[in-house]
Amino acid sequence: MLPGVISLIAIIAGIIILLFFIGIGIYNSIVSLRNKVDNSWHQIDVQLRKRYDLIPNLMETVKGYAKHERETLQNVINARKIGIDAKTVKEQAKAENMITGTLKSLFALSENYPNLKADQHFLKLMEQLNGIESNIAYARQFYNDMVMKFNTRIQTFPGNIFARMFNFLSRDYFEIEEISAREPVKVKF
């Protein structure tokens, strides 16, 4: 009888040890995904800072040509400040939607000033802004991919048990709120 009890205790101890290591693996994978989400958010922040740093130079160039377009210029400045001051993903998304809208107005404004469109400094700034916008789009996509993986991990079994135990919360996606930005582009020939 004694060897059977020892075997049963060994099996139970083995199962407990196995479950312990599985738990450690699940916990570590959740922490790893959370850190990837945080890192990808910081990558967006880096690109947004580049954009924020570029906007004043763009504004100064446009001011020289479009002195009477104060409202458009002020809207860009205000949107930039809101973006810099944003603290959460939702606030940042809202601010970025505002910045995108105001920059569109600024670009439309440049259409009214042929000398501005031909200005080499303006063209260089626009080229830099286009590159930054591409980087922002990529960083947003990567961030949303990481959020999806993290949220899936903490919402599915057995990760959801660990998520509740260790207070891992779902993260917000970086979403476009502007309805016109979701519409397909209309092309006319």
Secondary structure, DSSP 4 states (H G I P E B T S, - for coil): -HHHHHHHHHHHHHHHHHHHHHHHHHHHHHHHHHHHHHHHHHHHHHHHHHHHHHHHHHHHHHHHH-TT-HHHHHHHHHHHHHHHH--SHHHHHHHHHHHHHHHHHHHHHHHT-HHHHH-HHHHHHHHHHHHHHHHHHHHHHHHHHHHHHHHHHHHSTTHHHHHHHTT-----------HHHHSPPP---
